[in-house]
C-alpha cells in the first residue's frame, strides 16, 4: 500500500559554500510518518539508504518528479515535557526548474504532496 503525505510550509533558501539551495522543511505529523516509514524500511531490508533518505514522488502544483527526502536532526527545546524526545525534520530539495514551472519563490507558502516509494 502506497502512502501519500501532504505538507504545507514556506519555501526556504539556504546558501551553501558552492551553491544556493531551495528547500521545504517537513515537520510535525508528516515528519513522524516519514521517520516511521524509514524505520520500517530499515527493519525490512536491514539497512538504510544514503544519508537516511527516503525515495518519494513529489508533486507541487502540476509538477511531479521522483526524488528523495533527507532527515535533519533538530535540537530539542529544553522543557520538562520534551525531555528525552528529539524532534526531527525532513528536507525536500526544490529545483529552480520546479520553481520556474510553478512560479514560486523563497518565502512562498507551498503545498507538497509526497508519495512514499
C-alpha positions in Angstrom: 0.0 0.0 0.0 1.4 3.4 -1.0 1.2 6.2 1.5 0.8 9.8 0.4 1.6 12.8 2.7 0.6 16.4 2.2 2.7 19.2 3.8 2.4 23.0 3.6 5.3 25.2 4.5 7.2 28.2 3.2 9.9 27.6 0.6 13.3 28.3 2.3 16.6 29.4 0.7 19.8 28.1 2.0 23.3 29.3 1.0 25.9 26.6 0.9 29.6 27.0 0.2 29.2 26.3 -3.5 25.6 26.8 -4.3 22.2 28.1 -3.3 19.5 25.5 -2.4 15.8 25.9 -2.1 14.0 23.5 0.2 10.9 22.6 2.0 11.2 21.7 5.7 8.8 18.9 6.6 7.9 18.8 10.3 5.1 17.6 12.6 2.9 14.7 11.7 4.4 14.4 8.1 7.9 14.2 9.6 6.8 11.5 12.0 5.2 9.5 9.2 8.5 9.8 7.2 10.5 8.6 10.2 8.2 5.6 10.7 8.5 4.7 7.0 12.3 4.9 7.2 12.3 2.7 10.3 10.1 0.1 8.6 12.4 0.1 5.6 15.4 -0.4 7.8 13.8 -3.3 9.6 12.6 -4.9 6.3 15.8 -4.5 4.4 18.4 -4.5 7.2 20.0 -1.2 6.1 19.2 2.4 5.3 19.7 4.4 2.1 22.4 7.0 1.8 22.1 9.7 4.4 19.0 8.0 5.8 17.0 9.3 2.8 13.6 8.0 1.6 12.6 7.8 -2.1 9.4 9.8 -2.9 7.4 11.0 -5.8 6.9 14.8 -5.1 4.1 16.9 -6.5 4.0 20.7 -6.2 1.2 22.2 -8.3 1.2 20.4 -11.6 4.9 19.5 -11.5 5.8 16.0 -10.4 9.2 14.4 -10.0 11.0 11.5 -8.4 13.4 12.5 -5.7 14.4 11.8 -2.1 13.8 13.5 1.2 16.6 13.7 3.8 16.4 13.6 7.6 17.7 16.5 9.7 18.2 16.4 13.4 17.0 19.5 15.3 17.9 20.3 18.8 15.0 19.7 21.2 13.6 22.6 23.1 14.7 22.3 26.8 11.4 21.9 28.6 10.2 19.3 31.1 7.6 17.9 28.8 10.1 17.2 25.9 12.9 15.7 28.0 14.3 12.7 26.2 12.5 13.4 23.0 14.4 14.5 19.9 12.5 16.5 17.3 13.2 15.6 13.6 12.5 17.4 10.4 13.0 16.2 6.8 14.2 18.2 3.8 12.8 18.2 0.3 15.0 20.0 -2.2 13.1 22.0 -4.8 15.0 22.7 -8.1 14.9 26.0 -10.0 13.2 24.1 -12.8 10.2 23.3 -10.5 10.2 26.9 -9.1 10.0 28.4 -12.6 7.3 25.9 -13.7 5.1 26.7 -10.6 6.1 30.4 -10.4 7.2 30.1 -6.7 9.9 31.9 -4.9 11.6 31.7 -1.5 9.2 32.6 1.3 6.1 31.5 -0.7 3.8 29.0 1.2 3.7 25.9 -0.9 1.9 22.6 -0.6 3.8 19.4 -1.5 2.3 16.0 -1.9 4.8 13.2 -1.2 4.1 9.6 -2.3 6.4 7.3 -0.4 8.2 4.8 -2.7 
